[in-house]
Amino acid sequence: MASKRAERAAARRVRDRWRSKVWYTIIAPETFSSKELGMTPANEPEKVIGRIAESTLYDLTGNFKKMHVKLYFKINRIQGTNAFTRFIGHDMTRDYIRRMVRRRRSRIDSIFNVETSDGYRIRVKVIAVPDKRIKSSIKSALRRGIAELLTAKAREMTFSEYVKYILMGEARRDLIHFLKPIYPVRRIEIRKSEVLHFPEEKIIELPSEEEKEEEVEASKEAEVVEAQE
């Protein structure tokens, strides 16, 4: 009997805690038309700050072709029951990346940091797939070209403009045209981005060990595939 009373009391406490919680509506930044991303509960507004919300570009734009692009937002401000966010990065589904890389073709991975005109620093990861295997010297030239174009574009644009540029397809079209004199690239995507520095925060200077290992592993994987073929 005592154990049952204890269980009922515990259940009541759980219900009471949930009743005391407020549901906050998560709002995307103006870059994404301030659309609703979902809801999150908390018994204190401060506990909502820092939570991460995930969406897809399809959810926010209605473009079915963008279902593979995942977006991440961090809650940084509460106003009433609205939880406002800022964009902190994106990536693409593994299935989509896997479909890009075909047999008898090289895979070129490029990772570098850019800085926008209003002081945001972003780590950008690009994958390019030419129509066949190519020499290491051409791969290096393509990496330099990718970094050159996307770094220059960042200097000319605000953070909001650059986010739209790399997500909506314009960057991909510019890269294909820009790289053509070096070597024609059939498929290229900005597969991932990560905001390293907001102007009011401490700057993150260098890639993490995980980032370095990821680039090395991707390069090794491509070399193994080419050797097997």
C-alpha positions as CSV (number, residue, x, y, z in Angstrom):
1,M,0.0,0.0,0.0
2,A,2.8,2.4,1.0
3,S,4.6,1.8,-2.3
4,K,1.4,2.5,-4.3
5,R,0.8,5.7,-2.4
6,A,4.4,6.7,-3.2
7,E,3.9,5.9,-6.9
8,R,0.7,8.0,-7.0
9,A,2.5,10.9,-5.2
10,A,5.4,10.7,-7.7
11,A,2.9,10.7,-10.6
12,R,1.2,13.8,-9.2
13,R,4.5,15.6,-8.9
14,V,5.3,14.8,-12.5
15,R,1.9,16.1,-13.6
16,D,2.3,19.2,-11.5
17,R,5.7,19.9,-13.1
18,W,4.3,19.6,-16.6
19,R,1.4,21.8,-15.7
20,S,3.8,24.5,-14.5
21,K,5.6,24.5,-17.9
22,V,5.0,27.1,-20.6
23,W,5.1,26.2,-24.2
24,Y,7.3,28.5,-26.3
25,T,7.0,29.0,-30.0
26,I,10.4,28.7,-31.8
27,I,10.8,31.4,-34.4
28,A,13.3,31.3,-37.3
29,P,15.5,34.3,-38.0
30,E,14.3,37.0,-40.5
31,T,16.6,35.4,-43.1
32,F,14.1,32.6,-43.2
33,S,11.0,34.9,-43.0
34,S,10.6,34.4,-39.2
35,K,8.7,31.1,-39.8
36,E,7.7,28.9,-36.9
37,L,10.0,26.0,-36.3
38,G,8.1,24.2,-33.6
39,M,7.4,24.5,-29.9
40,T,9.4,23.7,-26.7
41,P,8.3,23.6,-23.0
42,A,10.1,25.0,-20.0
43,N,9.1,26.2,-16.5
44,E,11.5,29.1,-16.7
45,P,12.4,31.3,-19.8
46,E,16.1,31.1,-19.1
47,K,16.0,27.3,-19.6
48,V,14.9,27.8,-23.2
49,I,18.0,29.8,-24.1
50,G,20.6,27.7,-25.9
51,R,18.3,25.0,-27.1
52,I,18.8,23.8,-30.7
53,A,16.0,23.5,-33.2
54,E,16.3,21.5,-36.4
55,S,14.4,22.0,-39.7
56,T,14.9,21.4,-43.4
57,L,15.2,23.9,-46.2
58,Y,12.1,22.3,-47.7
59,D,10.1,23.0,-44.5
60,L,11.0,26.7,-44.7
61,T,10.9,27.3,-48.5
62,G,8.4,24.7,-49.8
63,N,11.0,23.6,-52.4
64,F,10.7,19.8,-52.5
65,K,14.3,19.6,-54.0
66,K,15.7,20.9,-50.8
67,M,14.5,18.1,-48.5
68,H,18.1,16.9,-48.1
69,V,19.3,20.2,-46.6
70,K,19.1,20.2,-42.8
71,L,19.2,23.6,-40.9
72,Y,20.2,24.2,-37.3
73,F,19.1,27.1,-35.2
74,K,19.9,28.1,-31.6
75,I,17.5,30.0,-29.3
76,N,19.1,33.2,-28.1
77,R,16.2,35.4,-27.1
78,I,12.8,35.1,-25.4
79,Q,10.0,37.6,-25.8
80,G,6.7,36.6,-24.2
81,T,6.1,33.0,-25.3
82,N,8.2,33.4,-28.5
83,A,11.7,31.9,-28.6
84,F,13.8,33.6,-31.3
85,T,16.7,31.9,-32.9
86,R,19.8,32.5,-35.0
87,F,21.1,30.3,-37.7
88,I,24.2,28.3,-36.6
89,G,24.8,26.0,-39.6
90,H,23.5,23.4,-42.0
91,D,24.5,20.0,-43.4
92,M,23.2,17.5,-46.0
93,T,21.9,14.0,-45.5
94,R,24.4,11.2,-46.0
95,D,22.2,9.5,-48.6
96,Y,22.3,12.6,-50.8
97,I,26.1,12.9,-50.5
98,R,26.5,9.2,-51.2
99,R,24.4,9.5,-54.4
100,M,26.7,12.3,-55.6
101,V,29.8,10.2,-55.5
102,R,29.9,7.6,-58.3
103,R,32.4,5.0,-59.3
104,R,35.3,6.0,-61.5
105,R,35.1,9.6,-60.4
106,S,37.2,11.6,-58.0
107,R,35.8,13.2,-54.8
108,I,37.2,16.6,-53.8
109,D,36.6,17.8,-50.3
110,S,37.4,21.3,-49.2
111,I,37.2,22.9,-45.7
112,F,38.0,26.5,-45.0
113,N,36.8,29.5,-43.0
114,V,35.3,32.7,-44.4
115,E,34.3,36.0,-42.8
116,T,31.3,38.1,-43.9
117,S,31.3,41.9,-44.3
118,D,29.6,42.3,-40.9
119,G,32.0,40.2,-39.0
120,Y,30.5,36.7,-38.9
121,R,33.0,33.8,-39.3
122,I,31.7,30.6,-40.9
123,R,33.4,27.3,-41.6
124,V,32.4,26.0,-45.1
125,K,32.7,22.5,-46.3
126,V,32.4,21.8,-50.1
127,I,32.3,18.6,-52.0
128,A,32.9,18.5,-55.8
129,V,32.6,15.5,-58.1
130,P,34.1,15.8,-61.7
131,D,33.0,13.4,-64.4
132,K,36.0,11.1,-64.0
133,R,39.2,10.6,-62.0
134,I,41.6,13.5,-62.1
135,K,45.1,14.2,-61.0
136,S,46.1,15.4,-57.6
137,S,47.4,18.7,-59.0
138,I,44.0,19.4,-60.6
139,K,42.3,18.6,-57.3
140,S,44.5,21.1,-55.5
141,A,43.8,23.8,-58.1
142,L,40.0,23.2,-57.7
143,R,40.3,23.5,-54.0
144,R,42.1,26.8,-54.3
145,G,39.5,28.0,-56.8
146,I,36.6,27.0,-54.5
147,A,38.1,28.8,-51.5
148,E,39.0,31.8,-53.5
149,L,35.5,32.4,-54.8
150,L,33.6,31.7,-51.6
151,T,36.0,33.7,-49.5
152,A,35.7,36.7,-51.8
153,K,31.9,36.5,-51.9
154,A,31.8,36.4,-48.1
155,R,33.7,39.6,-47.9
156,E,31.2,41.3,-50.1
157,M,28.0,40.1,-48.3
158,T,26.4,40.4,-44.9
159,F,25.8,37.2,-42.9
160,S,22.2,37.0,-43.9
161,E,23.0,37.5,-47.6
162,Y,25.8,34.8,-47.5
163,V,23.6,32.2,-45.8
164,K,21.0,32.6,-48.6
165,Y,23.8,32.5,-51.2
166,I,25.2,29.2,-50.0
167,L,21.9,27.5,-49.4
168,M,19.6,28.6,-52.3
169,G,21.8,27.4,-55.1
170,E,23.5,30.5,-56.3
171,A,26.9,29.6,-54.9
172,R,26.8,26.2,-56.6
173,R,26.0,27.8,-60.0
174,D,28.8,30.4,-59.5
175,L,31.3,27.7,-58.6
176,I,30.5,25.5,-61.6
177,H,31.1,28.6,-63.9
178,F,34.2,29.8,-62.0
179,L,35.9,26.4,-62.0
180,K,35.3,25.5,-65.6
181,P,38.6,26.9,-66.9
182,I,40.4,24.7,-64.3
183,Y,38.4,21.6,-64.9
184,P,34.7,21.1,-65.5
185,V,32.9,19.9,-62.4
186,R,29.5,18.3,-62.9
187,R,28.4,18.1,-59.3
188,I,29.3,20.5,-56.5
189,E,27.6,21.3,-53.2
190,I,28.2,23.3,-50.1
191,R,27.6,20.3,-48.0
192,K,28.0,21.8,-44.6
193,S,28.4,25.1,-42.8
194,E,29.0,26.1,-39.2
195,V,29.0,29.6,-37.7
196,L,32.2,29.9,-35.6
197,H,31.9,33.5,-34.6
198,F,29.1,35.9,-34.0
199,P,30.5,39.5,-33.7
200,E,29.7,39.8,-30.0
201,E,31.5,36.5,-29.1
202,K,35.0,35.2,-28.8
203,I,36.5,34.2,-32.2
204,I,37.2,30.5,-32.8
205,E,40.4,30.5,-34.7
206,L,41.3,27.0,-35.8
207,P,39.5,23.8,-37.0
208,S,39.0,21.2,-34.3
209,E,40.9,17.9,-34.4
210,E,37.6,16.2,-35.4
211,E,37.3,18.5,-38.5
212,K,40.9,17.7,-39.5
213,E,40.3,14.0,-39.1
214,E,37.1,14.2,-41.1
215,E,39.0,15.9,-44.0
216,V,41.8,13.3,-43.9
217,E,39.3,10.4,-43.8
218,A,37.3,11.7,-46.7
219,S,40.5,12.0,-48.7
220,K,41.6,8.5,-47.8
221,E,38.2,7.1,-48.7
222,A,38.3,8.6,-52.1
223,E,41.9,7.3,-52.7
224,V,40.8,3.8,-51.7
225,V,37.9,3.8,-54.1
226,E,40.1,5.0,-56.9
227,A,42.7,2.3,-56.2
228,Q,40.1,-0.4,-56.2
229,E,38.8,0.7,-59.6
